[in-house]
Amino acid sequence: MSSEIKFRQNLRNRQKKRKFRHNIIITVLLFIIITVFLFCVKSIFPQKDNNDDIEFIFNGYVYPQPPQKSTNILSDLNSNDGIKTAYLTFDDGPNESVTPQVLDILRKYNVKATFFTVGSLIEQNPSVARRIYDEGHLIANHSYSHKYTELYADTQSFMNEIDYTNDIIKSIVCKENYPKIIRFPGGSFEIGSHAEVKKEVKTLLSENGYRYCDWNALTGDAESKSPSSEELMEKIKSTSNGKEDIVILMHDSVSKSITAQTLSQILDYLIGQGYTFDTLDEI
């Protein structure tokens, strides 16, 4: 009996060796085939040297590459495709009071949004930030301090805060190539005492792979200390009226519980107007 067992074991070992050699041969052949295929593709689809003007040629037709995305996201809104899209954005979080309320409502409606988060608040509320990401929303960058005098002191101060917050976001999402989207506290508008710094950092943002986004609709939840739901609804109706694609400014800071309380009404209205929803990295 022991001889038979030994024979079977030897037989299995020989079979394993043959299978291993067979797999090695198949792997090498696949590598050769893929290499030849890629070489042929490169020959069939020649590329121009100018990266801004790359074209592919196939069967006599010329196919230009998709256009580069703009640093200013609003300028890339496709407002003439017949599809009404609303991009919900929430600034100044995360926190453990209002942000979870907003997330609960978005989950109920199965709607995704973009959260412009403050780096120092992510550090204080990492589990809330992680929940934003885990539920399919986009975590975007709204500086580290949100203190205008520090942030806009000069271009280096601005970029330091943006880069540091970007590192914090990456630590939350655990992705190195996560979208680098920011919103200037106060907006990117080149007016007022911080106009020159804002103008200069836009070039730096582009050079470092960042995109920025303002808004073209809002609820006005930051325009007064105690707005009512009726006032928020009137504002969103008036600022979105007649627009196919809208980026809506809202806030989920601790003092903006009215936003969470009104969010269901806002979503019902937008859905009734025929809007679909998406996150800003899709623009």
N, C-alpha and C positions, 0 to 999 in steps of 0.2 A: 504494500500500500504506500509506503514512504517513497519508493522508487517512482511510482506513478505520479505522486504529488510533485516530486522534484522535476519530473519530466514536463508536467504541465506548467510549472513555474518557469522553467527554461524556455518553453514554447512561448509563454506570454512575454517574457523579456525580449525574445527575438522579434516578436510581433511589434512590441513597443519601439524597438530600435528601427525597424523598417518604416514604421509610421512616422517616427521622428525625421528620418532621412527624407521621406516623401514630403513632409511639411516644409523642410528646408528647401527642397528643390522647387516646390510650388511658390514659396515666398520669393525666391530669387527670380523666377520667371515673371511673377507679377510685378516685381520692381522694374525689370527690364521693359515690360510692356507699358507700364505707366510712364517711364522715362521717355520712351519713343513717342508715346501719345502726346505728352506735353511738348516735346520738340516739334512735332507736326503742327500742333495748335498754334505755337508761336510763329511758325512759318506761314500758316494760313491767315492769322490775324495780326498783321504787322501793326506796330505802334509808332506814332510820331514821337520825336524827342521832346517836344513841348508838352509838359504835363497838363497845361491848361487847355490843350486842344487835342487830346487823345481821341482817336477814332478807330473803330474796328471795321474791317471790310469782309463781307461774306456774300458770295453769289452776286457780286456786282452792286450790292447795297451798302451804304455807309451808315453805321450806327454810332452816333456820338455818345460819349460817356454821360451818365447823369450829372447834372450841374453840381458844383460844390455848394455846400450849405453856407449861408451867410452867417457872419458873426452875430448880426442883429436878427433874432429869430422872427420878429414881427414882419420883417421884410420878405420872409419866405412863406407867409400865409398864402395858401392857394384858395383865393376867394372867388374863383370863377369856374369851379368844377361841378357846381350844382349840388354839392353836399354840404349841409350845415354842420359845422363842428364847433363844439364848445370845449375850451381848455380851462378847466377849473384850476386856479392857483391859490394857495394859502401861504401867507407870509408870517414870519415872526415866531414860529414854534421851533421845536415841539415842547409840550408841557403835559402834565398828567391830568389836567382838568378838561380843557376845551378840545385839544387834539384828539383824544379818544372818542369824544362825542361825535366829532366830524367823521372820524373813521368808521364808527358804527353806522352812520347814515349812508356813507358811500358804499359800505359793504351791503347794506340792505338794498340799495338801488343797483348794485353791481356796476358802479361807475369808478373809473380811475382818475386820479388827479395828480397835480404836481405840488409838492410842498417845498417852499423856499425856506430852508431851515437856517437858524443861527447857530454857529459852531459851538459857542459856549453853552447853549441850551441843549444841544445834542449830548455834550459831555455830562450835563446834569440829568438828562432823561434818555439814556441810550436804549432802554427797552421800548420806549414809545417810538423812537426813530427806527428801531429794527422792525417794529410792527408796521410802520408806514411801508417799508420796503417789502416785508413778507406778504403784505396784502396787495402787492402789485402796483403800488404808486411810485412815482418818481421823487427821489430826494434830490433837491437842488440846493444851490449855495446862496446864502443871503448875508455873507460876511461872518466874522467871528464875534465881534462885539456889538454891531449895529449902533455904535456910537459915532455920530457924524464927525465930531471934532477929531477923534482918533483915526477913523477910517479914511477920511478925506484930507488928512494932514499933508500928505504928498503921495505920489504914485507908488513909492516903495511901501508905505504903510498900507495902502489899499491892496496891493498884490500880496503882501505878507499875510494879511487876513484871509484873502481868498484862497491862497495856496494852503494855508494851515487848515482852513475849514474843509477844503477838498480832501486833505489827508484824513480828517476825522470821518467824513462821509465814506471814504473807501474802507476805513476800518469797520464801519457798520455793515456795509453791503458785501465786504470781502471780495471785491472785484477791482482789479487794477485799471481796467479800461472803461470804467463807469462814465456815463455822459457828464461832461463838465459844463453845466448850465448854471448861470448866476442871474440874480436880479440885484441891481443897484439899490441899496436902501434909499428911498426917496425917488427912485426912478433914474434913468440914465440921461435925463433931460439936461442939456448944457446951459442951464440958467442958474442964477444965484451965486453965492459965494464959493461953491464947489465946482463951478462949470469947467474951469481949466483942468483940474485934476481928472474929472470924468472924461473930458475929451482926450487927454493923454493916455489914460489907462485903456481905452478902447483898442488902441493899437497893440498894447501889451497883452490884452486878453486874447486877441486874434493870434498873435505870435505863439501863445502858450496853449492853444487849443481850446479856449473857452468860448462859449456863446452866451449872449445875454438876452433877456426878454423883459419888456415892459408890459403894457396891457392896453386894450382898446375897449374894455367894458369893465364895470365895477359895481359893487353894491353900496359903496360909500360907508362901509362899516367903520372906517377910520376917520371920517370927516367930522364926527362929533363924539362926545363922551358917551352919550346914551341914546343912540338912534333906535327907532322902533322897527319892528319887522315890516310894517307898512312902508316906512321910508326906504328900507333896503330893497323891497320889491319894486317900488317905483323907480329907484335908481337903476336897477338891473334892466328893467323894461326900457327905460329911456336911452340908456347907453348901448344896448344891444340891438335896438330897433333898426331894421334894414341891413344888418350885417350878416354875411354868410358864415364867416369864421370869427370867433370871438375868444380872446384871452381875458379871463375875468379875474380881476384883483379882489381877493378876500383875505381875511386874517384869522389865524387860529391861536392868537396870543391869549394869555390868561384873562385879559380884560374884554375879550370879544365873544363872550358866551352867546350874544345875540346872533352871531353868525351861525353857530351850531343850531340854535333854536329856529332859525329861518331857512336852513339849508334844504329841508324837505320841500318847502314851498318853492324855492328857487329851482330845484331839480324838476319838480312837477311842471313848472312854467316852461323851462327850457325844453323838456321832452315834448310838451304840448305844442311848442313852436317848431318841432321837427329836428332838433339838434341831436347829434350823436356826440360822444365824448372821447377824448384821448389825452395823452400826456405830451408835454412839450418836446420830448426827444423824438417824437414822430414827425415833427415839422421839418 
